[in-house]
Amino acid sequence: MTLTLPPTVTRRTFERLAEIGAAAQGKALRVAVEGGGCSGFQYEIALDEAKADDLVLTDGAERVVIDSVSLPFLTGATITFSEELIGARFVIENPNATSSCGCGTSFSM
């Protein structure tokens, strides 16, 4: 897999990170892809510190970081924050996923 189009982070994602004080805590939103889940791969989303080999996407002080192993799986993806009746969460809209499960955190390619 070759990275041709880096992930996009929406303004709402950065706004939410500011609301929860991520940068003030010295943290960034880490988006990672790991093997597992009911569809083969799953997203791991957490507040974490940036590492040397991470891609860092910024808007002001707020940051989203993606490790070099996960990056090819997220080519062209959009990272956003969604608020719905069932709850609020960070969401990955991934054009590389051929299918996903109902939970929205597991996908296949």
ZAGU-992378 format. One record per residue: residue in three letters; x, y, z of N, C-alpha, C, O in turn. Coordinates in nm, 3 decimals. Example, Ala and Ser with C-alpha at 12.3 -4.5 7.8 and 13.67 -1.06 7.14 Angstrom:
+------+---------+---------+---------+---------+---------+---------+---------+---------+---------+---------+---------+---------+
| type |    n_px |    n_py |    n_pz |   ca_px |   ca_py |   ca_pz |    c_px |    c_py |    c_pz |    o_px |    o_py |    o_pz |
+------+---------+---------+---------+---------+---------+---------+---------+---------+---------+---------+---------+---------+
|  ALA |   1.319 |  -0.569 |   0.780 |   1.230 |  -0.450 |   0.780 |   1.320 |  -0.330 |   0.780 |   1.424 |  -0.332 |   0.846 |
|  SER |   1.285 |  -0.225 |   0.708 |   1.367 |  -0.106 |   0.714 |   1.290 |   0.003 |   0.787 |   1.341 |   0.114 |   0.804 |
+------+---------+---------+---------+---------+---------+---------+---------+---------+---------+---------+---------+---------+
REM end
This chain:
+------+---------+---------+---------+---------+---------+---------+---------+---------+---------+---------+---------+---------+
| type |    n_px |    n_py |    n_pz |   ca_px |   ca_py |   ca_pz |    c_px |    c_py |    c_pz |    o_px |    o_py |    o_pz |
+------+---------+---------+---------+---------+---------+---------+---------+---------+---------+---------+---------+---------+
|  MET |   0.083 |  -0.117 |   0.000 |   0.000 |   0.000 |   0.000 |   0.087 |   0.124 |   0.000 |   0.186 |   0.131 |   0.073 |
|  THR |   0.052 |   0.222 |  -0.081 |   0.126 |   0.346 |  -0.088 |   0.037 |   0.461 |  -0.045 |  -0.079 |   0.468 |  -0.085 |
|  LEU |   0.091 |   0.549 |   0.035 |   0.016 |   0.665 |   0.080 |   0.013 |   0.766 |  -0.033 |   0.116 |   0.822 |  -0.069 |
|  THR |  -0.105 |   0.791 |  -0.088 |  -0.116 |   0.888 |  -0.194 |  -0.189 |   1.014 |  -0.149 |  -0.161 |   1.123 |  -0.199 |
|  LEU |  -0.280 |   1.001 |  -0.056 |  -0.358 |   1.113 |  -0.006 |  -0.366 |   1.103 |   0.145 |  -0.429 |   1.011 |   0.197 |
|  PRO |  -0.303 |   1.196 |   0.216 |  -0.304 |   1.184 |   0.363 |  -0.445 |   1.199 |   0.419 |  -0.533 |   1.254 |   0.352 |
|  PRO |  -0.467 |   1.152 |   0.540 |  -0.598 |   1.168 |   0.602 |  -0.632 |   1.315 |   0.622 |  -0.544 |   1.399 |   0.637 |
|  THR |  -0.760 |   1.345 |   0.622 |  -0.810 |   1.479 |   0.648 |  -0.873 |   1.480 |   0.786 |  -0.941 |   1.385 |   0.825 |
|  VAL |  -0.850 |   1.586 |   0.860 |  -0.911 |   1.602 |   0.991 |  -1.005 |   1.722 |   0.983 |  -0.964 |   1.831 |   0.942 |
|  THR |  -1.130 |   1.701 |   1.024 |  -1.228 |   1.810 |   1.015 |  -1.206 |   1.913 |   1.126 |  -1.147 |   1.883 |   1.230 |
|  ARG |  -1.254 |   2.032 |   1.101 |  -1.248 |   2.139 |   1.201 |  -1.317 |   2.097 |   1.330 |  -1.271 |   2.129 |   1.439 |
|  ARG |  -1.430 |   2.024 |   1.318 |  -1.505 |   1.980 |   1.436 |  -1.420 |   1.889 |   1.525 |  -1.435 |   1.892 |   1.648 |
|  THR |  -1.333 |   1.809 |   1.466 |  -1.243 |   1.725 |   1.544 |  -1.150 |   1.810 |   1.630 |  -1.136 |   1.787 |   1.750 |
|  PHE |  -1.087 |   1.910 |   1.567 |  -0.997 |   1.997 |   1.641 |  -1.072 |   2.078 |   1.747 |  -1.020 |   2.100 |   1.856 |
|  GLU |  -1.194 |   2.122 |   1.715 |  -1.275 |   2.194 |   1.814 |  -1.303 |   2.106 |   1.936 |  -1.295 |   2.152 |   2.049 |
|  ARG |  -1.338 |   1.980 |   1.911 |  -1.366 |   1.889 |   2.022 |  -1.241 |   1.865 |   2.107 |  -1.250 |   1.859 |   2.229 |
|  LEU |  -1.126 |   1.851 |   2.043 |  -1.002 |   1.833 |   2.117 |  -0.976 |   1.955 |   2.206 |  -0.930 |   1.940 |   2.319 |
|  ALA |  -1.004 |   2.074 |   2.155 |  -0.988 |   2.196 |   2.236 |  -1.087 |   2.196 |   2.353 |  -1.052 |   2.236 |   2.464 |
|  GLU |  -1.211 |   2.152 |   2.327 |  -1.313 |   2.148 |   2.432 |  -1.273 |   2.057 |   2.548 |  -1.301 |   2.087 |   2.664 |
|  ILE |  -1.207 |   1.947 |   2.517 |  -1.167 |   1.853 |   2.623 |  -1.027 |   1.883 |   2.677 |  -0.979 |   1.815 |   2.768 |
|  GLY |  -0.962 |   1.986 |   2.622 |  -0.832 |   2.028 |   2.674 |  -0.719 |   1.935 |   2.643 |  -0.628 |   1.920 |   2.724 |
|  ALA |  -0.720 |   1.871 |   2.527 |  -0.615 |   1.775 |   2.493 |  -0.476 |   1.839 |   2.492 |  -0.383 |   1.788 |   2.555 |
|  ALA |  -0.461 |   1.950 |   2.422 |  -0.330 |   2.015 |   2.413 |  -0.283 |   2.064 |   2.549 |  -0.165 |   2.057 |   2.581 |
|  ALA |  -0.376 |   2.114 |   2.629 |  -0.341 |   2.161 |   2.764 |  -0.287 |   2.048 |   2.851 |  -0.210 |   2.072 |   2.944 |
|  GLN |  -0.326 |   1.925 |   2.819 |  -0.277 |   1.807 |   2.892 |  -0.151 |   1.750 |   2.828 |  -0.096 |   1.651 |   2.876 |
|  GLY |  -0.105 |   1.813 |   2.718 |   0.012 |   1.762 |   2.647 |  -0.020 |   1.640 |   2.562 |   0.070 |   1.562 |   2.530 |
|  LYS |  -0.147 |   1.623 |   2.526 |  -0.192 |   1.504 |   2.452 |  -0.239 |   1.541 |   2.311 |  -0.271 |   1.656 |   2.282 |
|  ALA |  -0.241 |   1.440 |   2.227 |  -0.294 |   1.448 |   2.092 |  -0.393 |   1.334 |   2.074 |  -0.391 |   1.238 |   2.151 |
|  LEU |  -0.477 |   1.344 |   1.974 |  -0.567 |   1.234 |   1.941 |  -0.490 |   1.136 |   1.855 |  -0.451 |   1.169 |   1.743 |
|  ARG |  -0.468 |   1.014 |   1.906 |  -0.400 |   0.911 |   1.828 |  -0.503 |   0.825 |   1.757 |  -0.596 |   0.773 |   1.818 |
|  VAL |  -0.485 |   0.812 |   1.625 |  -0.568 |   0.724 |   1.543 |  -0.477 |   0.615 |   1.490 |  -0.379 |   0.643 |   1.422 |
|  ALA |  -0.510 |   0.490 |   1.521 |  -0.427 |   0.376 |   1.480 |  -0.516 |   0.267 |   1.422 |  -0.635 |   0.260 |   1.451 |
|  VAL |  -0.456 |   0.182 |   1.341 |  -0.524 |   0.066 |   1.285 |  -0.450 |  -0.058 |   1.336 |  -0.328 |  -0.067 |   1.325 |
|  GLU |  -0.527 |  -0.152 |   1.392 |  -0.469 |  -0.276 |   1.442 |  -0.545 |  -0.394 |   1.386 |  -0.661 |  -0.381 |   1.348 |
|  GLY |  -0.481 |  -0.508 |   1.380 |  -0.548 |  -0.630 |   1.339 |  -0.647 |  -0.672 |   1.446 |  -0.621 |  -0.655 |   1.566 |
|  GLY |  -0.760 |  -0.727 |   1.403 |  -0.859 |  -0.774 |   1.500 |  -0.997 |  -0.720 |   1.469 |  -1.023 |  -0.671 |   1.359 |
|  GLY |  -1.084 |  -0.729 |   1.566 |  -1.221 |  -0.685 |   1.545 |  -1.297 |  -0.789 |   1.465 |  -1.239 |  -0.888 |   1.421 |
|  CYS |  -1.424 |  -0.767 |   1.447 |  -1.507 |  -0.866 |   1.378 |  -1.492 |  -0.862 |   1.226 |  -1.542 |  -0.951 |   1.157 |
|  SER |  -1.423 |  -0.760 |   1.172 |  -1.408 |  -0.751 |   1.026 |  -1.263 |  -0.762 |   0.980 |  -1.238 |  -0.753 |   0.859 |
|  GLY |  -1.167 |  -0.781 |   1.069 |  -1.029 |  -0.801 |   1.029 |  -0.934 |  -0.693 |   1.080 |  -0.823 |  -0.724 |   1.123 |
|  PHE |  -0.977 |  -0.567 |   1.076 |  -0.899 |  -0.455 |   1.128 |  -0.989 |  -0.375 |   1.220 |  -1.112 |  -0.379 |   1.208 |
|  GLN |  -0.927 |  -0.302 |   1.312 |  -1.006 |  -0.215 |   1.397 |  -0.931 |  -0.086 |   1.424 |  -0.808 |  -0.083 |   1.424 |
|  TYR |  -1.006 |   0.020 |   1.446 |  -0.948 |   0.149 |   1.481 |  -0.926 |   0.157 |   1.631 |  -1.010 |   0.111 |   1.709 |
|  GLU |  -0.816 |   0.214 |   1.668 |  -0.788 |   0.246 |   1.808 |  -0.776 |   0.397 |   1.813 |  -0.694 |   0.456 |   1.743 |
|  ILE |  -0.857 |   0.460 |   1.895 |  -0.859 |   0.605 |   1.907 |  -0.842 |   0.639 |   2.055 |  -0.920 |   0.594 |   2.139 |
|  ALA |  -0.740 |   0.718 |   2.086 |  -0.712 |   0.752 |   2.225 |  -0.632 |   0.881 |   2.233 |  -0.571 |   0.923 |   2.135 |
|  LEU |  -0.634 |   0.943 |   2.349 |  -0.546 |   1.056 |   2.374 |  -0.410 |   0.999 |   2.411 |  -0.401 |   0.909 |   2.495 |
|  ASP |  -0.305 |   1.052 |   2.349 |  -0.171 |   0.997 |   2.367 |  -0.070 |   1.105 |   2.337 |  -0.106 |   1.213 |   2.289 |
|  GLU |   0.055 |   1.078 |   2.365 |   0.163 |   1.168 |   2.330 |   0.215 |   1.132 |   2.192 |   0.215 |   1.015 |   2.154 |
|  ALA |   0.258 |   1.232 |   2.116 |   0.314 |   1.209 |   1.983 |   0.449 |   1.139 |   1.995 |   0.524 |   1.162 |   2.090 |
|  LYS |   0.478 |   1.053 |   1.898 |   0.606 |   0.983 |   1.893 |   0.684 |   1.033 |   1.772 |   0.628 |   1.097 |   1.683 |
|  ALA |   0.812 |   1.003 |   1.768 |   0.902 |   1.057 |   1.666 |   0.860 |   1.024 |   1.523 |   0.875 |   1.109 |   1.434 |
|  ASP |   0.806 |   0.904 |   1.497 |   0.774 |   0.866 |   1.358 |   0.628 |   0.891 |   1.321 |   0.583 |   0.845 |   1.216 |
|  ASP |   0.553 |   0.962 |   1.406 |   0.411 |   0.990 |   1.377 |   0.395 |   1.099 |   1.272 |   0.475 |   1.191 |   1.263 |
|  LEU |   0.290 |   1.086 |   1.193 |   0.242 |   1.197 |   1.112 |   0.162 |   1.283 |   1.209 |   0.074 |   1.232 |   1.279 |
|  VAL |   0.190 |   1.412 |   1.215 |   0.120 |   1.503 |   1.305 |   0.040 |   1.601 |   1.222 |   0.096 |   1.676 |   1.142 |
|  LEU |  -0.091 |   1.601 |   1.243 |  -0.181 |   1.694 |   1.175 |  -0.227 |   1.794 |   1.282 |  -0.274 |   1.753 |   1.388 |
|  THR |  -0.214 |   1.923 |   1.254 |  -0.241 |   2.024 |   1.356 |  -0.338 |   2.131 |   1.309 |  -0.354 |   2.157 |   1.190 |
|  ASP |  -0.401 |   2.192 |   1.408 |  -0.480 |   2.313 |   1.389 |  -0.462 |   2.392 |   1.517 |  -0.526 |   2.362 |   1.618 |
|  GLY |  -0.376 |   2.492 |   1.514 |  -0.342 |   2.563 |   1.637 |  -0.262 |   2.470 |   1.726 |  -0.167 |   2.406 |   1.681 |
|  ALA |  -0.301 |   2.462 |   1.852 |  -0.230 |   2.377 |   1.948 |  -0.276 |   2.232 |   1.943 |  -0.206 |   2.143 |   1.991 |
|  GLU |  -0.394 |   2.208 |   1.887 |  -0.451 |   2.072 |   1.887 |  -0.386 |   1.988 |   1.779 |  -0.352 |   2.037 |   1.671 |
|  ARG |  -0.367 |   1.857 |   1.811 |  -0.298 |   1.767 |   1.719 |  -0.369 |   1.633 |   1.708 |  -0.428 |   1.583 |   1.803 |
|  VAL |  -0.360 |   1.575 |   1.588 |  -0.401 |   1.437 |   1.562 |  -0.276 |   1.367 |   1.512 |  -0.208 |   1.418 |   1.422 |
|  VAL |  -0.243 |   1.251 |   1.569 |  -0.122 |   1.179 |   1.530 |  -0.157 |   1.039 |   1.479 |  -0.250 |   0.974 |   1.527 |
|  ILE |  -0.080 |   0.996 |   1.379 |  -0.100 |   0.863 |   1.318 |   0.037 |   0.799 |   1.301 |   0.128 |   0.860 |   1.245 |
|  ASP |   0.052 |   0.677 |   1.351 |   0.181 |   0.608 |   1.340 |   0.206 |   0.563 |   1.197 |   0.113 |   0.550 |   1.117 |
|  SER |   0.331 |   0.538 |   1.165 |   0.371 |   0.506 |   1.028 |   0.314 |   0.372 |   0.979 |   0.295 |   0.355 |   0.858 |
|  VAL |   0.286 |   0.278 |   1.068 |   0.228 |   0.149 |   1.028 |   0.080 |   0.166 |   0.990 |   0.033 |   0.103 |   0.896 |
|  SER |   0.008 |   0.250 |   1.063 |  -0.135 |   0.271 |   1.037 |  -0.161 |   0.361 |   0.917 |  -0.267 |   0.352 |   0.854 |
|  LEU |  -0.068 |   0.447 |   0.886 |  -0.088 |   0.549 |   0.784 |  -0.135 |   0.495 |   0.648 |  -0.227 |   0.553 |   0.591 |
|  PRO |  -0.077 |   0.389 |   0.594 |  -0.124 |   0.339 |   0.464 |  -0.271 |   0.295 |   0.465 |  -0.339 |   0.303 |   0.363 |
|  PHE |  -0.320 |   0.248 |   0.578 |  -0.459 |   0.204 |   0.589 |  -0.557 |   0.322 |   0.591 |  -0.677 |   0.305 |   0.572 |
|  LEU |  -0.503 |   0.441 |   0.616 |  -0.587 |   0.560 |   0.631 |  -0.574 |   0.658 |   0.515 |  -0.613 |   0.774 |   0.527 |
|  THR |  -0.518 |   0.612 |   0.404 |  -0.504 |   0.697 |   0.286 |  -0.640 |   0.752 |   0.244 |  -0.734 |   0.676 |   0.220 |
|  GLY |  -0.650 |   0.883 |   0.237 |  -0.774 |   0.947 |   0.192 |  -0.887 |   0.947 |   0.293 |  -0.997 |   0.992 |   0.261 |
|  ALA |  -0.864 |   0.898 |   0.414 |  -0.969 |   0.891 |   0.516 |  -0.999 |   1.030 |   0.573 |  -0.917 |   1.121 |   0.563 |
|  THR |  -1.116 |   1.043 |   0.632 |  -1.154 |   1.165 |   0.702 |  -1.180 |   1.130 |   0.848 |  -1.252 |   1.036 |   0.879 |
|  ILE |  -1.119 |   1.208 |   0.936 |  -1.136 |   1.190 |   1.080 |  -1.224 |   1.304 |   1.128 |  -1.191 |   1.421 |   1.109 |
|  THR |  -1.337 |   1.270 |   1.190 |  -1.431 |   1.372 |   1.234 |  -1.487 |   1.337 |   1.371 |  -1.468 |   1.227 |   1.421 |
|  PHE |  -1.556 |   1.433 |   1.431 |  -1.624 |   1.410 |   1.557 |  -1.773 |   1.417 |   1.530 |  -1.821 |   1.513 |   1.470 |
|  SER |  -1.845 |   1.316 |   1.574 |  -1.988 |   1.306 |   1.546 |  -2.068 |   1.303 |   1.676 |  -2.032 |   1.233 |   1.771 |
|  GLU |  -2.175 |   1.381 |   1.679 |  -2.267 |   1.381 |   1.792 |  -2.403 |   1.336 |   1.741 |  -2.463 |   1.401 |   1.656 |
|  GLU |  -2.451 |   1.224 |   1.794 |  -2.579 |   1.166 |   1.753 |  -2.661 |   1.136 |   1.876 |  -2.613 |   1.150 |   1.988 |
|  LEU |  -2.784 |   1.094 |   1.857 |  -2.870 |   1.060 |   1.969 |  -2.812 |   0.949 |   2.056 |  -2.832 |   0.946 |   2.177 |
|  ILE |  -2.740 |   0.856 |   1.991 |  -2.685 |   0.742 |   2.067 |  -2.552 |   0.775 |   2.135 |  -2.500 |   0.692 |   2.210 |
|  GLY |  -2.497 |   0.893 |   2.109 |  -2.373 |   0.931 |   2.174 |  -2.283 |   1.013 |   2.083 |  -2.314 |   1.037 |   1.967 |
|  ALA |  -2.171 |   1.053 |   2.139 |  -2.072 |   1.132 |   2.066 |  -1.942 |   1.053 |   2.058 |  -1.904 |   0.984 |   2.153 |
|  ARG |  -1.874 |   1.064 |   1.942 |  -1.749 |   0.988 |   1.926 |  -1.670 |   1.040 |   1.807 |  -1.724 |   1.108 |   1.720 |
|  PHE |  -1.543 |   1.007 |   1.804 |  -1.460 |   1.034 |   1.687 |  -1.488 |   0.924 |   1.586 |  -1.497 |   0.806 |   1.623 |
|  VAL |  -1.502 |   0.961 |   1.459 |  -1.540 |   0.868 |   1.354 |  -1.438 |   0.874 |   1.240 |  -1.388 |   0.981 |   1.206 |
|  ILE |  -1.408 |   0.759 |   1.183 |  -1.319 |   0.749 |   1.067 |  -1.403 |   0.713 |   0.946 |  -1.467 |   0.608 |   0.943 |
|  GLU |  -1.404 |   0.799 |   0.845 |  -1.469 |   0.769 |   0.717 |  -1.357 |   0.727 |   0.623 |  -1.281 |   0.810 |   0.574 |
|  ASN |  -1.346 |   0.595 |   0.598 |  -1.232 |   0.539 |   0.529 |  -1.272 |   0.485 |   0.392 |  -1.344 |   0.385 |   0.385 |
|  PRO |  -1.227 |   0.548 |   0.283 |  -1.262 |   0.499 |   0.149 |  -1.196 |   0.366 |   0.114 |  -1.235 |   0.304 |   0.015 |
|  ASN |  -1.099 |   0.322 |   0.192 |  -1.029 |   0.196 |   0.166 |  -1.103 |   0.076 |   0.224 |  -1.075 |  -0.038 |   0.186 |
|  ALA |  -1.196 |   0.100 |   0.314 |  -1.270 |  -0.009 |   0.379 |  -1.373 |  -0.066 |   0.281 |  -1.455 |   0.008 |   0.227 |
|  THR |  -1.368 |  -0.196 |   0.260 |  -1.464 |  -0.260 |   0.171 |  -1.590 |  -0.299 |   0.245 |  -1.696 |  -0.316 |   0.184 |
|  SER |  -1.579 |  -0.315 |   0.377 |  -1.696 |  -0.341 |   0.461 |  -1.662 |  -0.303 |   0.604 |  -1.545 |  -0.294 |   0.641 |
|  SER |  -1.764 |  -0.281 |   0.683 |  -1.742 |  -0.251 |   0.824 |  -1.855 |  -0.312 |   0.905 |  -1.961 |  -0.346 |   0.852 |
|  CYS |  -1.830 |  -0.324 |   1.034 |  -1.933 |  -0.382 |   1.120 |  -2.022 |  -0.272 |   1.175 |  -1.995 |  -0.154 |   1.153 |
|  GLY |  -2.126 |  -0.309 |   1.243 |  -2.221 |  -0.213 |   1.296 |  -2.164 |  -0.119 |   1.400 |  -2.216 |  -0.009 |   1.419 |
|  CYS |  -2.059 |  -0.160 |   1.469 |  -2.003 |  -0.075 |   1.574 |  -1.925 |   0.043 |   1.517 |  -1.904 |   0.143 |   1.587 |
|  GLY |  -1.883 |   0.034 |   1.391 |  -1.811 |   0.143 |   1.328 |  -1.662 |   0.147 |   1.359 |  -1.594 |   0.237 |   1.310 |
|  THR |  -1.610 |   0.054 |   1.438 |  -1.468 |   0.055 |   1.470 |  -1.392 |  -0.060 |   1.405 |  -1.270 |  -0.067 |   1.417 |
|  SER |  -1.461 |  -0.150 |   1.338 |  -1.400 |  -0.264 |   1.275 |  -1.430 |  -0.260 |   1.125 |  -1.541 |  -0.227 |   1.085 |
|  PHE |  -1.330 |  -0.295 |   1.043 |  -1.348 |  -0.289 |   0.898 |  -1.259 |  -0.391 |   0.829 |  -1.168 |  -0.447 |   0.890 |
|  SER |  -1.287 |  -0.414 |   0.702 |  -1.200 |  -0.499 |   0.619 |  -1.159 |  -0.423 |   0.496 |  -1.222 |  -0.323 |   0.458 |
|  MET |  -1.052 |  -0.471 |   0.432 |  -0.999 |  -0.403 |   0.312 |  -0.989 |  -0.504 |   0.201 |  -0.947 |  -0.470 |   0.090 |
+------+---------+---------+---------+---------+---------+---------+---------+---------+---------+---------+---------+---------+
REM end
